Amino acid sequence: MKAHSSVQMWFDDKRVEVDSAKTILANLLDAGIPVPYGCGNGLCCACMLQAEGTLPQEGQDSLTPSEKASGKVLICKAYPPTQGELRLSLPGQSTVLEGCITEKTLLPGGVIRLSLQPTSHFTWEAGQFVTLFRPDGVGRAYSIASVMADGVLTFHIRHRLQGQFSDWLKIQGRLGETVRLSTPQGHFVLSDTNIGKPHVFIATGTGIGAVMAVVRTLLAQDPNAAISVYWAMGEVEHFYPLPELILLLAKYRQLRFIPVVRRGVNPSVDFSKILLPLPLSTPAQKSRLEDIRTGEVESVLRSDFSSLSGHCVYLCGSPTMVEQLSRLSFMRGVAKADIYSDAFLKA
């Protein structure tokens, strides 16, 4: 039985029957309205709609002040108001863009490197994310692994069986196909006020894509920046090649790159051939790779830094890692304002 509500809810010019026990997203889907949505937790922002009337506060809690002021609402978290009127619509056309698939490369560890050529003018900051939509409107958020100078949007997407977007991409996504995407969002970006400070970057899994984009941006602005990059995986076989790393190791001698694997390393596996495959790399570049560290990346960071005072720390990857290392960074002396994070959800 539907829970009674006296509110009148509309999507464009269609009246929507309201069940107050369900989210606005669920009500719209029940009404057969194909609105975009993604994570269901209000993190990817795929379900953001324009709203007028009685706005549900819980649908705006995680939005920026400007988004709140302009009447945006995340419908996956919001429930219909108990009274009044709520009118919903898709945001302006400028918030949904398109890109053409120019690369879809399968990498070790079940990762897909996807590149999109925007079909119209598109700007972003290294480290931001966009929501990519399947043709049926289902979307998932992915961090951008490229910089503006590359001219294309690149993503590192781990394929997950029955993943809402990744499964579609692996099976059905084709070169030349057009993919809808949102405008870029997120605050995992370089701060100009921190130029000159030492930076520590920690990534798990495909979080390395966004991290390397921010690292490239930092080095372009400060070629002498002291940078340590930690990349953690569960198994050594899950690492995959990073062409941009090859170039950076050759050019910036102060750059430290530390691979971390949670479980023991198989001695028969040549890690350098995974990360820096010939003929792209040279023996000199491979010699720049530090030995693989084993264990949890939190333990490795504790061992390497008794103090992080004066540092900037960027964390990208699993929510557990982000939470643990945010706490550790603060306890080691990093100002809260200098801790940047982007926690990934399964997609």
N, C-alpha and C positions, 0 to 999 in steps of 0.2 A: 504494500500500500504506500502511495506517495505521501510524503509529509506535506501538510497544508502550508501554503504561503500566499500572502495577499499582494506580493510584489508583482508588478507587470514587467516582464523582461522581453526585450526585442533584440534581434540580430538583423541589422539593416532594416528592412521593412517587414520582417517576419516575426510574428508573435510566437514566443517560446513558452510552452507549458512548463511550470516550475515545480521541481521537487526540492524542497529546502534541505533535505538530508543529503543531497548530492552536490558536488562542486559545480560551478558554472560550466566548466569544461564538459563534465559528464552530462549535464542538462542539454548542452548544445549538440553533443554527439548523439544523444538519445533522440533528438529532434531531427536527425539526419543532416545536420549542418557540418560540412567538412572543414572545420577550423584546424589550423596547424597546431601541433603540440609535440612535446619531446619527453623530457626526463620525468615529469610528474611531480617534481620537488621544488619547482620555482627557481632552479639554478641556470637552466639553459636559455630561458626567456623565449623559447620558441612559441609559447602560447600567449604572448603579450597582445592584448587587444586595446583598441581605443574605447573609452567608456564615458558615458554622460549620465547624470542623474545621481542616484544614491550609490556611491562607490563603496565596495567592501574593503575595509582597512587591511584585512589579512592578505589581500591580493596586491598590496602596495608596499608591504613591510620591507622588502629587499630591493626596492627600486631607488634610483637616484632622485634627488630633489626635483630635477627638471622633468623626469619621467612622471613623477607624481603630479607635478603642477600641470602637466599637459593632459592628464586624465588617462594615463596608461594603467593597465591592471593585468596581473598574471592569473589567468582563469583556472589554472590547475590547482591553485592553493585557495582560491576564493569561493565562498558560498554565496548564494543569492541573498540580498538583504531581505529583512522580514517585512518591509513595507516600502512604499514609494514606487519609483520607476527606474529601470536600468536599461539603457540603450547601448548596444555593443556594435562594433564594426572592426574590420581589419584596419591596421594603421595605414597611413598614406602610402601610396605606391612606391615612394622613394625608399621605404624601409625593406622592401623585398626586391632583390636584384637577381641577376642570372650570371652563370659562368659556364663556359664550354669545357668539357673534359678533354684535356690535352695529354694527360699521362695517368695511367693506372698500372703501377708496378707492384708486383707481389714480392715482399721482402721476407727474410727469415723471421721466425717467431710469429707468423700469421699477421704481419703488418702490411698494410696497403699504403703506398705513397701515391696520393691523389693530387693532381695539379689542375686548376681551373683557370681559364683565361676569361676575365670579366668581360661581359658584352657591352658594358658602359663604364664610364669613369668611376673608379672605386679607390678609395684611400683607406689605409689602416695603419696602426702602430704595431710594431713587432711585439708579440706576446698576447695580442687580443684574440678573441674567438668570434666565430660566426655560427649560426645555425644552418645546417644543410638539410634540405627537404627532399624527401622522396616525391615522385609524381603525385601520390595520393595525399600529400600534405603533411605526413608524419616527418618530424624533424629531430635532429640531434645536434648538439653543440660540439664543435671541434676547434682546438686552438690552431692558429695560423703558424706554419713553420717556415714562412718565407718573409722577406722584407720587400718594401716597395720597389727597390731597385731591380728585383728579380722580374718584375712585370707580370707575375702569375701568383695566384694563391695556391700554396702547397700545404697539404695536411698529412700527418702520419696517423693512420686509422687502423687500430687493431681489429681484425675481423673476429667477431664473436658469433657462434652458432645461434641463429635466430635473433641476432642483434637487429634492432629496429631499422637502423640505417646501414650498418656495415655489411649485413647479410645481403641486402638489396644491392649494395655497391659491388660486392664481389661477384654475385651471380648475374645481375642484370645491367649494371652500369657499363656503358660503352664509350669508346673514344668518339668525340664529336657530339655526344649527348649533352643537352642543356640541363643544368642543375640550378634550382632556385636556392637562394641564400639570403640571410638577413644582413643588415648592416653590422659592422664590427662592434663588439662590446668588450667590456672587461678592463681591469686596472692593473693587469700583470704586465706593466710596461716600464720602460726606463724613465727614471726621474732625473731631469737635468740638474736638480739641486744636489744629486749624489755623485756627480762627476768628480773624480779625484779620490773617491773612497775605494777601499778594496771590496770586491764583490765575491760572494759565494753563491753558486747556483747548484741546486739539488733537484734531480729529476728521477722519477721512476717511470719505466715503460716508455710510452710514446710522448710523455711530457718533455722528452729531450728536444722535440721539434720546436716548441715554443721557446725553450731555454736557449737553443742555439740561435734563434732569430734575435732574441734580446742581446745575447753575447755579441753577435755580429754588429748590432747597432751601437753597443757600448764601445767596441773597439774602433768603429768608424769615427766616433767622436773623441775618444781618448785612446790612442794607439798604445799608450804605456800603462793602461789599466791593469791592476793586479787582480787576476781572475782565477778562481778555482771552480771547476765544473765536476760534479759527482753525478754519475749515471748508474742507477741501481736496477738490477733485474733479478728475477727469481732463479733463472738458469742461464749459464753462459751462452747457450745456443739461442737464446731469445734476443741477444744483441743483433743489430743490423747495421749495414754500412751508412756512414754519414759523410757524403762528399764534401760538405762545407767544413767538416772538422779537418780534413786533409789540408785544405788551404790555410786554415787558421793556425794549425800546428807548424806549418812551414814558415809563416810570416811573423808570428808573435811568440817569441821565445819565453815570455813570462807567463804564458797561458798554461795552467795545470789542468790535466784531464784525468780523472780518477774513476775507473770502472769498479763497480761494487756488485758482487753476486751473493745472494742470500744463502744459497746452498753450495756445497763443495764443488770445486772446479775439476772437470774431467781433464786429466793431464794429456789426453790424446787430442784435445781440441786446441787448435792454434787460434787464440783470440784475436791476434793482430790481423789474421787473414779475414776474419769476419768483419771487423770494424774498418780496416783499411785494406781493401782487396787490391791486389795488383791487377792491371798496370797503373792504377790511379795513384798509388802511393810509392814512397821510396824507403829504403832502409833507414835513412836519417829521420824520416817522419815517424816510422814505427818505433824508433828508439825513444821518441818523445812520450810514448804511452807509458804510464806508470803501471806497475804490476797490479793485477786484479786483487782487490781486497775482498775478503769473504766475511759474511755476517750481515747484520742489519746496518743500513746506512747511518742510522742514528748513532750506533756504537762507533762507527768509523769516524764520524764527525766529532764525537766526543774525544776520540784519541788524537785527532789532528789539531783541534782548537781548544785550548784551555780557556781562552777568552775570545769573544767575537766583538768586543767593544769597538765602535767606529766602523764596523762593516755594514754592508747591505746584503740581505739574504733573500734569494728568490727560490720558492718551492713550487714544484709543478708535478702533479701526478696523483697518486692514490690519496684519498681523504685521510687515511690513517697516518701516512708519512707526513702530510701537511700539518696535521694536528700535533703530532709528536715533535716535529722539528721546529714548528712555530714556538712551542713552549721551550724547547732547548735553546733556540736562538735568543729568546728573550732572557732566559736565565744566564746565558753566556754574555749578556751585555748589549745585545742589539736593541736599538730603540724600536718600539712598536711600529712607528711610522716607516721604518726602514725594512720591514718584513713584508714581502709581497708574495702572494700565494694564489694558486689556481688548482683546485681539487677536481679531479676527473671522476665522472660517473660512467658506469658501464653502458655502452651503446651498441 
